[in-house]
């Protein structure tokens, strides 16, 4: 399908939908109320973002959804400005939008086409609206992301160190880098801890989460920073958000294996490590794991099920404001569910 044949806005949806494609230097904006269906271009700076906010705030019809594609952090200033103005904005994964475009037969890809696809995505897919972040939440998320990136680099350097045996000079250089990374990670851990202790909401959440055997400061901080929906949604949705919910692969007489996909990779990775500890030290998760092992479940299936069970318990605790010691009834049910 040619770019000019992007399906027009639905006639039953007269409300305003907006798609904004984000690049380093510019923002392409497509509106459902545009007479010629062309995208407008603004600079990706404070002045350009201010123009966008003013234009959308002054629109005759209040926007129903403004869809912005996640672009490695380049969208953050725009997102914060839209949320600060009280405008309904959704941040969406680029992979979802690309599959959506292909489903509509749109194979061409330019910034302006992408803006129009994002607008159409907002009309048909009803993406989840983002919530305004507090200054402390934005800071915590930045610190957690930075720590994770440094930790990945540390693992990479450690692997190089193991493979560097011929050159003593190269080995010393890598060891110096690892020591520097260790210091920076330790410094970030202290900053994260200080920020959590200084915020009453974070401190309360951290106290609930770390009361659970197997949950440490890394998982607690990650959930606080990157899974804000914890406690505000049901167990199925929280599992899908973390990427530990199994999805069917059935068609006709064919019944495929269920598998997990999607979700927030960073949360799932930290949850995996915490679950490994919980299988050893948490009596509920250990009993659940033993039951699955006795039933002949494969190791990966068993571990993912334990990840989902642990997350479900954490979700219930946060929802009801209970510590681990206060969760007796739910824990008993969890073992047998």
C-alpha positions, 0 to 999 in steps of 0.5 A, a space after each residue: 500500500 502506498 503511503 498516500 493510502 493510509 486509511 483515513 480517520 474513522 468517521 465515527 471517531 470525530 474526536 482528536 487523535 494525534 501521532 508524534 514521530 520523534 527524531 533527534 532534531 525534529 518532531 513530526 505531528 499528525 492530527 486527525 482533524 487535519 484537512 489535508 492529512 499532512 504532518 507538521 514538523 517542529 524542532 525537538 527542543 523546548 521551543 518546538 515542544 512548547 509550540 506543540 503543547 500550546 497548539 494541542 491545548 488550544 484545539 477546539 476538540 480536546 485530544 483523546 490520545 496523543 501517541 508518542 513512539 519510544 525513541 531511546 529517551 529522545 521523547 522524554 522532554 516531549 512526554 514530560 511537557 505533555 503530561 505537565 500540561 495535563 494532555 492524554 499521552 501514550 508512550 508506545 513500543 516501536 515494534 507494536 506500531 511497526 506490526 500495526 503498520 504492516 497489518 494495514 499494508 503500509 510498507 513505506 516508512 518515513 517520519 511523516 508516514 510514521 506520525 500518521 501511523 501513530 495517530 491511527 494506532 491511537 484511534 484503533 489500539 487504545 494504548 494505555 495512557 502514561 501518568 505524570 511522574 513525580 520528580 523523585 520517580 523520574 530521578 529514581 528511574 534514571 538512577 536505576 537505568 544508569 545502574 543497569 547499564 553500568 552493570 551490563 558493561 561490567 559483565 562485558 568487561 569481566 568476560 573480556 578479562 577471562 578471555 585476555 590471558 596473553 597480554 598482562 597490560 591489557 589485563 591490567 587495563 580491563 581490571 582498572 575499568 572494572 574497579 571504576 565500574 564497581 565504584 560507580 555502581 556502589 555510588 549509585 546504590 547509595 544514591 538510590 537508597 538515599 532517594 528511597 529513604 527520603 520519599 515516604 511513598 517509596 520507603 513504604 513500598 520498599 518496606 513491603 517488597 523487601 519483607 518478602 524472602 528473596 526480594 532484595 534492594 535491586 528488585 525493589 528499586 526496579 519495581 518502584 521505578 519501572 513497574 508503577 502499575 504494581 498493586 493497581 492492576 490484576 494478576 493477569 495484567 501485571 504478569 503481561 506487563 512484566 513479560 511472564 504471562 504465557 500466550 497461546 499458539 493455537 490454530 484449528 486442530 493445532 495446539 502449540 506450546 504456550 510461551 511468554 513474550 513482550 513485557 518490560 525486559 528490564 523488570 523480567 531480568 531482575 525478577 528472574 534473578 530474585 526468583 532464583 533466590 526465592 526458590 531457595 529461601 522463600 517457603 511459598 515459592 520453594 513449595 510451589 517450585 517443588 510441586 511443579 518439579 514433581 509434576 515433571 515440568 521443564 526447568 524453564 517452565 517451572 522458573 517462569 511459573 515461579 516468577 509469575 507467582 512471586 510477582 502475583 504475591 507482590 502485586 497482592 501485597 502492594 494492593 492491600 498494603 500488607 507485609 510478608 508476615 501479614 499475608 498468611 491467607 494469600 500465601 496459603 492459597 498461592 501454594 495450592 493455586 
